[in-house]
Amino acid sequence: MKGKIGLIAGRGEYPRLVLEGAKVQGVTLAVAAFQGETEARVAARGQPTEWLRVGQLGKLISFFNKAGVKEVIFAGQITPRRLFDLRPDWKALWILAKLKERNAATLFGAVAGELEKAGVKVLPATTFVEDHLAGRGVLAGPNPPKNLAAEIAFGWPLAKGVARLNIGQSLVVKQGTVMAVEGFDGTDDTLRRGGKLAGEGGVAIKVTSLGQDMRFDVPVIGPQTVRAAAEGKVSVLVVESSRTLILQMDEVKKLAARHKVTVWGQAGKGAK
């Protein structure tokens, strides 16, 4: 890492963990915070901090240039509806006009491209939080049901196919049937929908797509994900090991044990 590092901070705990991980390594971050998205306590830790409206790409680049930022990390989600209800500045309008598809992956990819044109390298979104990546096997909760291997064998390639098509990263299966597929509603609502249809014993699978850009598109689960699984009576939450961030692991373990939800880390094809 060379020069000042910036943080593009979205919602939730993820940006806070990046800041804490950086602090442990003696690194301070310049924080670009977004109105209505970034928590004030996160923004306050930036050295310096700039508040922006979603869509102000020119202001974002200008802030990083003035702060001497040479590398940047994306962390935390932006509410999906904001990505489709932008009030873009002229620079953002220019890149939007060139996009053939408009989804989170293409929008953030275009922003990353503009940052790199401005001399700001985009680092992997797991920078400073590598110790929060999922391991393998039982990560939280009780031992899995005996049919888990069969459910994964059925659902895993389907989840990968859905992710490859940029539809979503998650689905819920039960006894060889797909109960729900993630769309615009996100993972938590998919768990509730799929679990309701499954009754009990549904298995949720969350994956990455082939060639997924881990600079800004890393799967994340946390306490709220486990709560959503419990609300839907989903029995197992399968995540991709080494490619999924687990936030607030201690709380995840408590909730998984309380609600009897197994969190399972599954190695992807070719993983060691």
N, C-alpha and C positions, 0 to 999 in steps of 0.2 A: 504494500500500500504506500502510495506516494502523495504527499500533500494533504490538505484538509479533506475530510470525508463528510458527505451530506446524508441526511435521512429524509426521505419522502414518506411522511407519517400519515397513515390512514387511521381507521377505527381500532379500538380494542387494546388488548394487552401486548400484542406482538411488537409494536414500536417501542414500548417501555422495556421489553426484554432485550431488544437490540441495544438500546441506550445503556442498560445495565451491563450487558456483555462487553460493550465497548469500554465502559468505565473500568471494568476489571483489567482490561488490557492497556489502560492508561490513555485511552483515546476519547476525545470529546467530539461531538457531532454537531454540525449545523443542521437545524431542523426546518423543513418546509412543512407547515401545518395547514390544514384545510378547514375552513369555516363549516361548522355543522358536522364535522367528522372527527378530527383529532381531539383527544382529551387535553384540557388545559394543562394538567399536571405533566403530560408528556411534552407539550410544546415549550413549557417553561424551562425544560432542561437543555434546550438547544443553545449552542454557543457559536453563532447567534441563532435567532428564530425569526422566521417570516411567516405571517398569516396570509393565505391566499384563498381565492375562490376556486373551486374545481373548474378547470378550463382555462386558467390563466397561465398558459405555457410560457409565454414571453417573460412574464414576471418571475416565474420559477427559474428559468435559465439565467436571467439577470441577477437574481439573488445569489445563486450559486457562484456565478462569475465574480461578483463583488466580494463574496466571502472567501474566495480562493479555493473553492471546492474543486477537486480533480477526480474524485470518485464518489459514487452515491449508492445508497441502498434503498430499495422499495420495501416497505413493511406495513402491513395492515390493509384491510379492505377499504374501498370506497363504496358507499351504498349504491347498488346497481342502478337504481332509477336516476341517480345523479349523472351517470355516464351517458344517459340517453335524454337528459334534460339540461344540457350544458348551456352556459352563456359564454362561449369561447371568445378569447381575444383573437386578433388577426393571425397570430402565429398558429394557434390551435385550429382556426378555420382553414388555414392553408393545408395542414396535414390531414384534417378530416375530409377535405375535398378529394384527396388522393386515395382514400381507403375504399377498397372494393367491398369489404365486409366491415361491419361495425359491431364489435363485441369487445369484452374486456381485454382479451388477448391481443387483438389488433390495435386497440387504442393505446394500451400500455406499451406495446411493441413500438408503435410510432413515436410515443414520447421518449422511450429509451433511445431510439434512433436519432431524434433531434438533440438529446442531451449529448450523445457521443459526437455528433457533428460539431457541437459547441465545445468539445474537448473535455467532457465529463464522462468518465468510464462508469458503466453500470455494473456493480458487483453482484454476486449471487445473493438472493434474498435471505439466505441462511447465514450470511456473514455475521459473526459474533454470537450466533445462537446454535451453533452446530451441536452442542450438548443437549439440545431439546429435540433432536431428530429421533423418530421412532426406531426402536430396536425390533427384534423378532420374537415371535411366540406371544405368550400371555404378558401384556403390558400393564393391565389393571383388571380388577374384577375376578370372578370365579373361573375355574377351568371351563373350557368351551364344551359345547355339546358334541357327541360322537359324530354327528353328521356334518360337522363344520368343513372337513376336507372336501366333501361332495358338493356342498354349497359354494365353496370357493372355486372349485373346478368348473362349476356351471357359470357362476356370476362374474368371475374375474375377467375372462376374455370379453364378455359383454360390456362390462364397465370400461375396459380399455377402448372398445370400439366407440362407445358413447363419448368418451373423453377425446378420442382422435377426431371426432366430428365436431368438436367444440360445442357440444350440447350441454354437458355437465361433467362432474367428476365422480358422482356417486349414484348408486342405485340400491334398492332393497329387493332381496330374493327370499323365497321360501319353497323348499321341496321342488326345485327345478322350475319355478315360475317367477317371472319378474313382477314385482308388486308396484314399484315406483321407480321412475328415472328422474334424476335432478335436471331441472331446467332453470328458468330465470328466478325461481323461488329460493334456490340455494339449498345447502345440505340439510340444515335443521328442519325445514318444512318438508323436505323429502323423507326424512326419517319419520316424521309424524304421519305423513300420508301413507307411506309404505307400511309402517307398523300397524296403522289402523286397518288397512286392507288385509294384512297377514294375520291379524288377530293377536297371536303370540308366537314367538319363535322366529321372527324375521331376522335375516342377516344383512346388515348394511356393508357395502364395499365402497371404499373411497380410493381412487387411484390417480396417477398422472398419465398423461398421454405420451406417445412416442415423440420425442423431440420437444417436449414441453420446455418453455423458456423459464428456467429456474431463477432468472434474475428478478422476476416480478410475479411469478405464478406458482407459488408453492402451496400445496394442500396444508391446511391447518385445522386441528381440532383442539377443543378445550372443554372446560366444565359445561358450557352451554350445549355443546354437542352431545355430551353424555346425558344431560337433562332431557334433550329432545329425543334421544333414543329411548330413555325411560318412559317419557310421555307416550311414545308410540309402541311401547312394549317390545322394542327391538332387543333381541337377546345378545347379539354379537355385533360389534363395530370393527370391521377389518380395515386397516390402513396399510399403506405401502411403506415398508421399512426403509430407512435411510433417505426417504424422500418426502416424509410428512412431519411437520412440526407439531409437537404436543405442548400446548401452553398450560401453565399451572398444573404440572403433573401431580403434585401432592393432592390437590383438590380433585383432579380427575380420578385418582385412586380411591379417594374417600367416597365419591359419588358412585363410582362403578361398583364398589363393594356394597354400598347401601341399596342400590337399585338392581343389583345382580346383572349388570351389563358387562360382558367380557369385551375388553379392548385387545385386539389381536394384531400383531405386526406380521405382515406377509411380505416375503422377499419377492421382488419383481424378477422377471426373466433376465437371466444374465447376472443377477446380483450375487455378490460373494458372501 
